[in-house]
């Protein structure tokens, strides 16, 4: 049965190239959408544009914030707008208790604000249905980046994937299928066993520094400082590091620069390489949870 969000108004405030797609998906599901800080038009019936955040949030049943939500000062991440917008606790206090607040990931400030106001915070990037599907454009995008940076082909290259979570697993599988000699660094014995089953090369986390010396590319997915200056000292200056972990990543970037190692951080990669698909992925749980809330 098709989801029907008729009678629900959702505020979509800022975001990247995924969010105009999310707006269209909400409208297709029957919702009305208040939009702030995005390059959309009122051509789609059901869209209302706002220049102020107070007006945008007035009378809504849910709020969709950018992937990174707000920073530690309350500023929205509006990369497609020249304007800046501040989300304050006073503004959010106009929302009824229990209102859904969607963000990719929530800063400590956002968690504090929603908790004090008894709003329901959903971090979309922590949902399996988002993170697993989102790992596909992430993996494809990072391989595209590696192809542009490397002087050799992916096939036959020496790849090290740090981490075997949802993104690490998809990336390792893709690299292996493309013919890269792929080593995967993981902590759990079960994950190391799965790496072996996939026909890839398992490396225990404590042995990671010893496997980096001959790598053409190191792909980090671990959101912790794993590529420290001490570890980077064992990495060749010919190696490229691509860090997929959430900002600030798991790499000591100043140390990499001092050592002459090219290291790049790839924030919001799905929104850059596949915004339509990534926007649809984000929209699915938003629509599902709003439909469950109203019992439709």
C-alpha positions as CSV (number, residue, x, y, z in Angstrom):
1,X,0.0,0.0,0.0
2,X,1.3,3.4,-0.9
3,X,2.3,5.6,2.0
4,X,0.1,8.6,2.5
5,X,1.4,11.6,4.5
6,X,-1.6,13.9,3.6
7,X,-2.1,16.4,6.4
8,X,1.5,16.3,7.6
9,X,3.7,19.3,7.2
10,X,7.5,18.7,7.4
11,X,10.2,21.4,7.6
12,X,13.3,20.7,5.6
13,X,16.0,23.1,6.7
14,X,19.3,23.3,4.7
15,X,21.4,20.4,3.6
16,X,23.3,19.4,0.5
17,X,22.3,18.1,-3.0
18,X,20.4,15.2,-1.4
19,X,17.8,17.4,0.2
20,X,16.0,18.8,-2.8
21,X,15.4,15.1,-3.8
22,X,14.2,14.3,-0.2
23,X,11.7,17.2,-0.6
24,X,10.3,15.7,-3.8
25,X,10.0,12.3,-2.2
26,X,8.0,13.8,0.8
27,X,5.7,15.6,-1.6
28,X,5.2,12.5,-3.6
29,X,4.1,10.8,-0.4
30,X,1.5,13.5,0.2
31,X,3.2,15.7,2.7
32,X,3.4,19.5,2.7
33,X,7.0,20.8,3.0
34,X,8.3,24.0,4.4
35,X,11.8,24.6,2.9
36,X,14.6,26.8,4.1
37,X,18.1,27.2,2.6
38,X,17.6,25.0,-0.4
39,X,17.4,25.8,-4.2
40,X,13.9,24.5,-4.7
41,X,11.0,26.3,-6.3
42,X,7.2,26.4,-5.6
43,X,6.5,24.7,-8.9
44,X,5.9,21.5,-6.9
45,X,2.5,21.8,-5.2
46,X,2.9,21.5,-1.5
47,X,6.2,23.4,-1.2
48,X,6.4,26.7,0.8
49,X,9.7,28.6,0.9
50,X,10.8,30.5,3.9
51,X,13.6,33.0,4.6
52,X,13.4,32.6,8.4
53,X,13.7,29.5,10.5
54,X,10.9,30.5,12.9
55,X,8.4,30.7,10.2
56,X,9.6,27.5,8.6
57,X,9.1,25.5,11.8
58,X,5.7,27.0,12.7
59,X,3.0,24.3,12.7
60,X,5.0,21.4,11.4
61,X,4.8,17.8,12.6
62,X,8.5,17.0,11.8
63,X,11.8,18.7,11.1
64,X,14.5,17.4,8.8
65,X,17.9,18.9,9.5
66,X,21.1,18.6,7.4
67,X,23.3,15.5,7.6
68,X,25.6,17.3,10.1
69,X,22.6,18.9,11.8
70,X,23.9,22.0,13.6
71,X,27.4,22.9,14.8
72,X,28.4,23.7,18.4
73,X,27.0,27.2,18.0
74,X,23.7,26.2,16.5
75,X,24.4,27.1,12.9
76,X,22.7,24.9,10.3
77,X,24.8,23.3,7.6
78,X,23.4,24.9,4.6
79,X,26.0,24.3,1.9
80,X,23.6,25.2,-1.0
81,X,22.7,28.6,0.4
82,X,24.6,31.8,0.8
83,X,22.6,32.6,3.9
84,X,23.4,31.4,7.4
85,X,20.7,30.2,9.8
86,X,20.8,29.7,13.5
87,X,18.7,27.0,15.2
88,X,18.2,28.0,18.9
89,X,16.5,26.1,21.7
90,X,14.0,29.0,21.9
91,X,13.0,28.5,18.3
92,X,12.7,24.7,18.8
93,X,10.5,25.3,21.9
94,X,7.6,26.1,19.6
95,X,7.5,22.5,18.5
96,X,5.1,20.1,20.4
97,X,6.7,17.5,22.6
98,X,7.4,14.3,20.7
99,X,8.0,16.0,17.4
100,X,10.3,14.1,15.1
101,X,13.7,15.8,14.5
102,X,15.7,14.0,11.8
103,X,19.4,14.6,11.3
104,X,22.1,12.6,9.7
105,X,24.2,12.8,12.9
106,X,23.6,14.9,16.0
107,X,26.0,17.2,17.7
108,X,26.1,17.3,21.5
109,X,24.3,20.6,21.4
110,X,21.4,19.2,19.3
111,X,21.2,16.2,21.6
112,X,20.9,18.5,24.6
113,X,18.3,20.7,23.0
114,X,16.0,17.9,21.9
115,X,16.4,16.1,25.2
116,X,15.4,19.2,27.2
117,X,12.5,19.9,25.0
118,X,11.4,16.2,24.9
119,X,11.6,16.1,21.1
120,X,12.2,12.8,19.3
121,X,15.7,12.9,17.7
122,X,16.4,10.3,15.0
123,X,20.0,10.1,13.7
124,X,19.5,8.8,10.2
125,X,23.1,7.7,9.6
126,X,22.8,5.3,12.6
127,X,19.9,3.4,11.1
128,X,20.9,0.3,9.3
129,X,18.4,0.9,6.5
130,X,20.2,4.2,5.7
131,X,23.8,3.3,6.5
132,X,23.9,0.0,4.6
133,X,22.4,1.5,1.4
134,X,24.4,4.7,1.8
135,X,27.6,2.6,1.8
136,X,27.0,1.9,-1.9
137,X,27.5,5.4,-3.2
138,X,30.2,5.9,-0.6
139,X,32.1,2.9,-1.9
140,X,31.6,3.8,-5.5
141,X,32.6,7.4,-4.9
142,X,35.7,6.6,-3.0
143,X,36.9,4.2,-5.7
144,X,36.2,6.9,-8.3
145,X,38.4,9.2,-6.3
146,X,41.1,6.6,-6.0
147,X,41.1,6.1,-9.8
148,X,41.6,9.8,-10.3
149,X,44.5,10.0,-7.8
150,X,46.3,6.8,-8.6
151,X,48.9,6.4,-11.3
152,X,48.0,2.7,-11.5
153,X,44.7,0.8,-12.0
154,X,42.5,-0.4,-9.1
155,X,43.0,-3.9,-10.5
156,X,46.3,-5.2,-9.2
157,X,46.7,-2.3,-6.7
158,X,47.5,-2.9,-3.0
159,X,44.5,-1.7,-1.0
160,X,44.1,-1.6,2.8
161,X,40.6,-1.0,4.2
162,X,40.6,0.1,7.9
163,X,37.4,-1.0,9.5
164,X,34.7,-3.6,8.6
165,X,31.5,-1.8,9.5
166,X,28.8,-1.1,7.0
167,X,30.9,1.1,4.7
168,X,34.1,-0.9,5.1
169,X,32.4,-4.1,4.2
170,X,30.8,-2.7,1.0
171,X,34.1,-1.0,0.0
172,X,36.2,-4.1,0.6
173,X,33.8,-6.3,-1.4
174,X,33.9,-3.8,-4.3
175,X,37.7,-3.5,-4.3
176,X,38.1,-7.3,-4.2
177,X,35.7,-7.6,-7.1
178,X,37.7,-5.1,-9.1
179,X,40.9,-7.1,-8.7
180,X,42.7,-5.1,-6.0
181,X,44.8,-7.0,-3.5
182,X,42.7,-6.1,-0.5
183,X,43.6,-6.3,3.1
184,X,41.0,-5.5,5.7
185,X,41.8,-4.4,9.2
186,X,39.2,-5.4,11.8
187,X,39.1,-5.9,15.6
188,X,36.5,-8.6,16.0
189,X,37.4,-12.3,15.3
190,X,34.1,-12.8,13.6
191,X,34.8,-9.9,11.2
192,X,38.2,-11.3,10.4
193,X,36.6,-14.7,9.7
194,X,34.1,-13.0,7.4
195,X,37.0,-11.2,5.6
196,X,38.6,-14.6,5.0
197,X,35.3,-16.0,3.7
198,X,35.1,-13.2,1.2
199,X,38.4,-14.1,-0.3
200,X,40.2,-11.1,1.1
201,X,43.1,-10.8,3.5
202,X,42.3,-10.3,7.2
203,X,44.5,-8.2,9.4
204,X,44.0,-7.8,13.2
205,X,43.8,-4.2,14.4
206,X,46.9,-4.6,16.6
207,X,48.9,-5.6,13.5
208,X,47.7,-2.7,11.3
209,X,50.9,-0.6,11.3
210,X,52.9,-3.5,9.9
211,X,50.6,-3.9,6.8
212,X,50.6,-0.3,5.5
213,X,54.1,0.0,4.1
214,X,53.4,-1.3,0.6
215,X,49.9,0.0,0.2
216,X,48.9,2.0,-2.9
217,X,45.8,3.3,-1.1
218,X,44.6,3.2,2.5
219,X,40.9,3.6,2.9
220,X,39.9,4.5,6.5
221,X,36.4,4.0,7.7
222,X,37.1,4.0,11.5
223,X,35.8,7.1,13.2
224,X,38.7,7.3,15.7
225,X,42.4,8.5,15.5
226,X,43.9,5.3,14.1
227,X,46.3,6.8,11.6
228,X,48.4,8.7,14.1
229,X,51.8,10.3,13.4
230,X,53.5,7.2,14.8
231,X,51.6,4.9,12.4
232,X,52.0,7.3,9.5
233,X,55.7,7.1,9.9
234,X,55.5,3.6,8.5
235,X,53.5,4.7,5.4
236,X,55.2,5.3,2.1
237,X,55.1,8.8,0.6
238,X,53.8,7.1,-2.5
239,X,50.7,6.0,-0.7
240,X,47.4,7.8,-0.9
241,X,45.1,7.9,2.2
242,X,41.4,8.4,1.6
243,X,39.5,8.9,4.9
244,X,35.7,8.2,4.8
245,X,35.1,8.5,8.5
246,X,33.0,11.3,9.9
247,X,34.7,14.7,10.3
248,X,37.4,15.0,11.6
249,X,38.2,11.5,10.3
250,X,40.7,9.0,11.7
251,X,43.9,10.5,10.2
252,X,46.3,13.0,11.6
253,X,46.2,15.2,8.6
254,X,48.9,17.7,9.7
255,X,51.2,14.8,10.4
256,X,50.5,13.3,7.0
257,X,51.4,16.7,5.4
258,X,54.6,17.0,7.3
259,X,55.6,13.4,6.2
260,X,54.8,14.2,2.6
261,X,51.8,11.8,2.4
262,X,48.7,12.7,0.4
263,X,45.7,12.3,2.7
264,X,42.1,13.5,1.9
265,X,38.9,13.6,3.9
266,X,35.7,12.8,2.0
267,X,32.7,14.3,3.9
268,X,29.2,13.8,2.6
269,X,30.5,11.7,-0.3
270,X,27.1,10.2,-1.3
271,X,25.6,13.7,-1.7
272,X,28.4,14.6,-4.0
273,X,28.6,11.5,-6.3
274,X,25.0,10.2,-6.3
275,X,22.7,12.9,-4.9
276,X,19.5,11.5,-6.4
277,X,19.9,8.0,-5.1
278,X,21.3,9.2,-1.8
279,X,18.4,11.6,-1.3
280,X,15.9,8.7,-1.9
281,X,17.8,6.6,0.6
282,X,17.4,9.4,3.2
283,X,13.7,9.9,2.4
284,X,12.7,6.3,3.0
285,X,13.0,6.1,6.8
286,X,11.6,9.7,7.2
287,X,8.5,8.7,5.3
288,X,8.2,5.4,7.0
289,X,8.5,6.7,10.6
290,X,6.1,9.6,9.9
291,X,3.6,7.1,8.5
292,X,4.0,4.8,11.5
293,X,3.5,7.8,13.8
294,X,0.1,8.5,12.3
295,X,-0.8,4.9,11.9
296,X,-1.1,4.9,8.1
